[in-house]
Amino acid sequence: MERDLLPQRIIFIPGHFCVFYYPDLSQAKMVKDMLRPSKADEKKTHKLKRLVQEPNSYFMDVRCLDCFTITTVFSHANSVVYCQNCSTMLCTPTGGVARLMEGCSFRKKTG
């Protein structure tokens, strides 16, 4: 009887401590699946500590409010970006992601 109460398996997960009291591991449930993390968990982790390393930055197409031309802008731009045709300000730099002007629409570039 006392043998059944002892932990059968101890698993250390970074940030978690999980002890299984089941003799059969098929009945036990993991706290977190390390091989298939959710997209939300991947987004929270540092860009170099993800399962597949990828940057947080991206290029995007921004449409001007006045003349409707499309300009390619880097998401973490460190200078003010103006429209090529009408010289309207499209985005301003911040410490991280550039801030788009009100009303400007954008889409991420893929590929």
Backbone as numpy.savetxt, mean C-alpha at the origin, in Angstrom:
# Nx Ny Nz CAx CAy CAz Cx Cy Cz
-4.49 -36.95 31.04 -5.31 -35.76 31.04 -4.45 -34.50 31.04
-3.43 -34.44 31.89 -2.60 -33.25 31.97 -1.83 -33.04 30.68
-1.51 -34.11 29.98 -0.77 -34.01 28.74 -1.58 -33.28 27.67
-2.89 -33.41 27.70 -3.75 -32.75 26.72 -3.79 -31.24 26.94
-3.54 -30.77 28.15 -3.61 -29.34 28.43 -2.32 -28.60 28.08
-1.23 -29.35 27.87 0.03 -28.71 27.53 0.00 -28.23 26.08
0.66 -27.12 25.77 0.67 -26.65 24.38 1.37 -27.66 23.48
0.74 -27.97 22.38 1.31 -28.93 21.45 2.28 -28.27 20.48
2.04 -26.99 20.20 2.89 -26.31 19.22 2.91 -24.81 19.54
4.09 -24.23 19.53 4.23 -22.79 19.76 4.77 -22.18 18.47
4.08 -21.16 17.98 4.50 -20.49 16.75 4.72 -19.02 17.06
5.86 -18.50 16.64 6.17 -17.10 16.83 5.97 -16.37 15.51
5.11 -15.38 15.53 4.86 -14.52 14.37 5.23 -13.12 14.80
5.96 -12.38 13.98 6.34 -11.01 14.37 5.11 -10.18 14.75
5.13 -9.66 15.96 4.02 -8.85 16.43 2.91 -9.66 17.08
2.98 -10.99 17.00 1.94 -11.84 17.57 2.59 -13.00 18.30
1.88 -13.56 19.23 2.31 -14.78 19.91 1.12 -15.73 19.89
1.32 -16.89 19.35 0.21 -17.81 19.18 0.60 -19.18 19.73
-0.21 -19.73 20.59 0.01 -21.06 21.15 -1.17 -21.93 20.76
-0.88 -23.07 20.17 -1.92 -24.01 19.79 -2.06 -25.07 20.88
-3.27 -25.29 21.35 -3.53 -26.31 22.35 -4.15 -27.55 21.74
-4.16 -27.63 20.42 -4.77 -28.77 19.75 -3.71 -29.80 19.42
-3.95 -31.06 19.71 -2.99 -32.08 19.30 -2.95 -32.23 17.79
-4.07 -31.96 17.14 -4.15 -32.05 15.70 -4.16 -30.63 15.13
-3.15 -30.29 14.33 -3.04 -28.92 13.83 -4.08 -28.59 12.77
-4.78 -29.57 12.24 -5.81 -29.27 11.25 -7.00 -28.56 11.90
-7.16 -28.69 13.22 -8.25 -28.01 13.93 -7.86 -26.59 14.30
-6.58 -26.29 14.33 -6.12 -24.98 14.78 -6.19 -23.96 13.65
-6.33 -22.70 14.02 -6.38 -21.63 13.04 -5.23 -20.67 13.32
-4.58 -20.24 12.26 -3.48 -19.29 12.38 -4.03 -17.90 12.65
-3.25 -17.10 13.34 -3.62 -15.72 13.60 -3.52 -14.91 12.31
-2.45 -15.15 11.53 -2.22 -14.40 10.30 -1.56 -15.33 9.29
-1.99 -15.28 8.07 -1.40 -16.10 7.01 -0.19 -15.35 6.45
1.01 -15.87 6.69 2.23 -15.19 6.29 2.55 -15.37 4.81
2.07 -16.45 4.20 2.37 -16.68 2.80 1.46 -15.91 1.86
0.24 -15.63 2.30 -0.72 -14.91 1.47 -1.32 -13.75 2.26
-0.54 -12.69 2.48 -1.07 -11.55 3.24 -2.12 -10.80 2.44
-3.01 -10.15 3.15 -4.06 -9.38 2.48 -3.45 -8.11 1.87
-4.17 -7.50 0.94 -3.67 -6.29 0.29 -3.53 -5.15 1.29
-4.42 -5.10 2.27 -4.35 -4.04 3.28 -3.09 -4.19 4.13
-2.74 -5.45 4.49 -1.52 -5.69 5.27 -0.28 -5.36 4.45
-0.29 -5.69 3.17 0.85 -5.41 2.30 1.05 -3.90 2.16
-0.04 -3.15 2.08 0.04 -1.71 1.91 0.64 -1.04 3.14
0.37 -1.60 4.33 0.85 -1.01 5.58 2.34 -1.24 5.80
2.87 -2.35 5.27 4.27 -2.67 5.53 5.19 -1.78 4.69
6.43 -1.66 5.10 7.42 -0.86 4.40 7.66 -1.44 3.01
7.99 -0.58 2.06 8.11 -1.02 0.68 9.21 -2.07 0.46
10.20 -2.11 1.33 11.27 -3.11 1.18 10.99 -4.39 1.96
10.00 -4.38 2.85 9.70 -5.55 3.66 8.47 -6.31 3.18
7.94 -5.92 2.03 6.79 -6.63 1.46 7.23 -7.95 0.87
6.26 -8.83 0.64 6.55 -10.13 0.05 7.18 -9.95 -1.32
6.63 -9.05 -2.12 7.21 -8.64 -3.40 7.46 -7.14 -3.30
8.73 -6.74 -3.39 9.07 -5.33 -3.20 8.53 -4.50 -4.36
7.87 -3.40 -4.02 7.41 -2.46 -5.03 7.36 -1.07 -4.43
7.57 -0.03 -5.24 7.58 1.33 -4.70 6.18 1.83 -4.38
6.12 2.87 -3.55 4.84 3.50 -3.21 4.45 4.55 -4.24
5.40 5.00 -5.05 5.14 6.08 -6.01 4.65 5.51 -7.34
4.09 6.40 -8.15 3.54 6.01 -9.45 3.44 7.25 -10.32
3.25 7.04 -11.63 2.97 8.12 -12.55 1.47 8.17 -12.77
0.97 9.38 -13.02 -0.47 9.52 -13.23 -0.73 10.55 -14.33
-1.85 10.37 -15.01 -2.32 11.32 -16.00 -3.28 12.27 -15.31
-2.98 13.58 -15.36 -3.82 14.60 -14.73 -4.45 15.43 -15.83
-5.77 15.64 -15.74 -6.49 16.43 -16.74 -6.70 17.85 -16.22
-6.37 18.82 -17.05 -6.52 20.22 -16.70 -8.00 20.60 -16.69
-8.37 21.48 -15.77 -9.77 21.92 -15.67 -10.16 22.86 -16.80
-9.24 23.71 -17.24 -9.58 24.73 -18.22 -9.56 24.22 -19.65
-8.46 23.56 -20.05 -8.33 23.18 -21.47 -8.46 21.67 -21.71
-8.61 20.88 -20.66 -8.82 19.43 -20.72 -7.66 18.67 -21.37
-6.46 19.23 -21.36 -5.31 18.47 -21.84 -4.81 17.56 -20.71
-4.19 16.49 -21.11 -3.70 15.50 -20.14 -2.19 15.66 -20.00
-1.72 15.75 -18.77 -0.30 15.89 -18.46 0.13 14.74 -17.57
1.28 14.15 -17.83 1.81 13.08 -17.00 2.57 13.69 -15.83
2.21 13.27 -14.60 2.80 13.83 -13.39 3.26 12.68 -12.49
4.41 12.86 -11.84 4.89 11.89 -10.86 4.13 12.10 -9.55
3.75 11.02 -8.88 2.91 11.13 -7.68 3.61 11.85 -6.54
4.92 11.74 -6.45 5.68 12.39 -5.38 6.50 13.55 -5.96
5.88 14.34 -6.81 6.58 15.45 -7.46 7.06 16.45 -6.40
8.29 16.96 -6.58 8.84 17.90 -5.61 8.90 19.33 -6.15
8.19 19.58 -7.24 8.08 20.94 -7.76 6.64 21.14 -8.27
6.25 22.39 -8.42 4.91 22.71 -8.89 4.81 22.32 -10.37
3.71 21.68 -10.75 3.50 21.26 -12.14 2.40 22.13 -12.73
2.71 22.70 -13.91 1.75 23.55 -14.62 1.29 22.86 -15.89
0.12 23.26 -16.37 -0.40 22.76 -17.64 0.46 23.30 -18.77
0.68 22.51 -19.80 1.55 22.92 -20.90 0.87 23.96 -21.80
-0.45 23.91 -21.90 -1.16 24.82 -22.81 -1.55 26.14 -22.15
-2.21 26.06 -20.99 -2.79 27.27 -20.39 -2.07 27.74 -19.13
-1.04 27.07 -18.71 -0.22 27.43 -17.54 -1.00 27.44 -16.23
-2.03 26.62 -16.13 -2.78 26.46 -14.88 -2.01 25.52 -13.98
-1.98 25.81 -12.69 -1.27 24.95 -11.73 -2.06 23.65 -11.54
-1.40 22.50 -11.73 -2.06 21.20 -11.60 -1.84 20.57 -10.23
-0.61 20.66 -9.70 -0.35 20.07 -8.39 0.76 20.84 -7.68
0.74 20.75 -6.36 1.75 21.40 -5.53 2.47 20.34 -4.71
3.75 20.53 -4.43 4.49 19.52 -3.66 4.16 19.61 -2.17
4.23 18.48 -1.51 4.14 18.39 -0.06 5.34 17.56 0.38
5.37 17.12 1.60 6.48 16.30 2.06 6.50 14.93 1.41
5.36 14.46 0.95 5.28 13.13 0.35 4.56 13.18 -0.98
3.31 12.73 -1.00 2.52 12.70 -2.22 2.12 14.12 -2.60
2.24 14.45 -3.90 1.89 15.79 -4.37 0.38 16.00 -4.24
-0.01 17.23 -3.93 -1.43 17.55 -3.74 -1.99 18.13 -5.04
-3.02 17.48 -5.59 -3.67 17.97 -6.80 -4.58 19.14 -6.48
-4.75 20.02 -7.44 -5.65 21.16 -7.26 -7.09 20.67 -7.27
-7.97 21.42 -6.66 -9.38 21.02 -6.58 -9.99 20.90 -7.96
-10.69 19.82 -8.18 -11.38 19.60 -9.45 -10.56 18.85 -10.47
-9.25 18.72 -10.29 -8.42 17.98 -11.24 -8.70 16.49 -11.09
-8.89 15.83 -12.21 -9.09 14.37 -12.17 -7.80 13.70 -12.61
-7.57 12.48 -12.13 -6.34 11.77 -12.46 -6.64 10.28 -12.54
-5.71 9.56 -13.17 -5.74 8.10 -13.19 -4.30 7.61 -13.14
-4.11 6.48 -12.46 -2.77 5.90 -12.37 -2.40 5.27 -13.71
-1.14 5.45 -14.06 -0.64 4.78 -15.26 -0.20 3.38 -14.88
-0.51 2.41 -15.69 -0.10 1.03 -15.45 0.83 0.59 -16.55
1.69 -0.36 -16.19 2.56 -0.95 -17.18 3.79 -0.26 -17.34
